[in-house]
Amino acid sequence: MANRRGNPNWFSSLQPIPILVTEFELQVEKLGLTREEYVTSSQLRRWCYHNRNRCYVPEWLLDEWGIEVDALFSGVA
């Protein structure tokens, strides 16, 4: 009988990677918006403005609205 090396069940022991949802994605889902509706939503814009330094907001959306993130909170400074 040949001496086999390693764990023959190495792949079956892997756990699935959990999918993490951001606060932004939760807010979009709560408002029932599609990606095309992001820019025109005043409620989403208000939420993004108030949470821009605390939660992830896509850069393209911040640029579209002209909202700037404070460098002090972004980790850039």
DOVEXDO-9302 format. One record per residue (C-alpha): residue number from 1; x, y negated, z. Coordinates in steps of 0.1 Angstrom, whole numbers, padded with zeros to 4 digits. Example, Ala and Ser with C-alpha at 12.3 -4.5 7.8 and 13.67 -1.06 7.14 Angstrom:
2
<n = 1; u = 0123; v = 0045; w = 0078>
<n = 2; u = 0137; v = 0011; w = 0071>
***
This chain:
77
<n = 1; u = 0000; v = 0000; w = 0000>
<n = 2; u = 0014; v = -0034; w = -0010>
<n = 3; u = 0020; v = -0060; w = 0017>
<n = 4; u = -0003; v = -0090; w = 0008>
<n = 5; u = 0007; v = -0124; w = 0021>
<n = 6; u = -0016; v = -0152; w = 0032>
<n = 7; u = -0052; v = -0153; w = 0043>
<n = 8; u = -0075; v = -0137; w = 0017>
<n = 9; u = -0104; v = -0158; w = 0030>
<n = 10; u = -0087; v = -0192; w = 0030>
<n = 11; u = -0113; v = -0207; w = 0006>
<n = 12; u = -0144; v = -0195; w = 0024>
<n = 13; u = -0134; v = -0212; w = 0056>
<n = 14; u = -0135; v = -0247; w = 0042>
<n = 15; u = -0164; v = -0268; w = 0054>
<n = 16; u = -0183; v = -0291; w = 0031>
<n = 17; u = -0172; v = -0328; w = 0032>
<n = 18; u = -0199; v = -0350; w = 0046>
<n = 19; u = -0212; v = -0378; w = 0025>
<n = 20; u = -0209; v = -0411; w = 0043>
<n = 21; u = -0235; v = -0438; w = 0035>
<n = 22; u = -0226; v = -0474; w = 0040>
<n = 23; u = -0248; v = -0500; w = 0057>
<n = 24; u = -0251; v = -0517; w = 0023>
<n = 25; u = -0264; v = -0486; w = 0007>
<n = 26; u = -0289; v = -0481; w = 0036>
<n = 27; u = -0301; v = -0517; w = 0031>
<n = 28; u = -0305; v = -0512; w = -0007>
<n = 29; u = -0325; v = -0480; w = 0000>
<n = 30; u = -0347; v = -0497; w = 0026>
<n = 31; u = -0355; v = -0525; w = 0001>
<n = 32; u = -0361; v = -0500; w = -0027>
<n = 33; u = -0338; v = -0517; w = -0051>
<n = 34; u = -0321; v = -0504; w = -0083>
<n = 35; u = -0286; v = -0516; w = -0092>
<n = 36; u = -0301; v = -0540; w = -0118>
<n = 37; u = -0322; v = -0557; w = -0091>
<n = 38; u = -0294; v = -0564; w = -0067>
<n = 39; u = -0286; v = -0599; w = -0080>
<n = 40; u = -0322; v = -0611; w = -0081>
<n = 41; u = -0331; v = -0599; w = -0046>
<n = 42; u = -0332; v = -0628; w = -0021>
<n = 43; u = -0336; v = -0604; w = 0008>
<n = 44; u = -0304; v = -0585; w = -0002>
<n = 45; u = -0286; v = -0617; w = -0007>
<n = 46; u = -0295; v = -0629; w = 0027>
<n = 47; u = -0285; v = -0596; w = 0043>
<n = 48; u = -0251; v = -0597; w = 0024>
<n = 49; u = -0245; v = -0633; w = 0035>
<n = 50; u = -0250; v = -0625; w = 0071>
<n = 51; u = -0231; v = -0592; w = 0071>
<n = 52; u = -0203; v = -0601; w = 0046>
<n = 53; u = -0176; v = -0600; w = 0073>
<n = 54; u = -0189; v = -0569; w = 0091>
<n = 55; u = -0201; v = -0545; w = 0064>
<n = 56; u = -0190; v = -0533; w = 0030>
<n = 57; u = -0206; v = -0554; w = 0002>
<n = 58; u = -0195; v = -0548; w = -0034>
<n = 59; u = -0170; v = -0575; w = -0046>
<n = 60; u = -0188; v = -0580; w = -0079>
<n = 61; u = -0220; v = -0588; w = -0061>
<n = 62; u = -0202; v = -0613; w = -0038>
<n = 63; u = -0186; v = -0629; w = -0068>
<n = 64; u = -0220; v = -0631; w = -0086>
<n = 65; u = -0235; v = -0650; w = -0057>
<n = 66; u = -0204; v = -0671; w = -0049>
<n = 67; u = -0202; v = -0657; w = -0014>
<n = 68; u = -0167; v = -0657; w = 0002>
<n = 69; u = -0155; v = -0633; w = 0029>
<n = 70; u = -0135; v = -0649; w = 0057>
<n = 71; u = -0099; v = -0637; w = 0054>
<n = 72; u = -0097; v = -0636; w = 0092>
<n = 73; u = -0122; v = -0607; w = 0093>
<n = 74; u = -0113; v = -0589; w = 0061>
<n = 75; u = -0079; v = -0576; w = 0072>
<n = 76; u = -0061; v = -0596; w = 0045>
<n = 77; u = -0047; v = -0623; w = 0067>
***
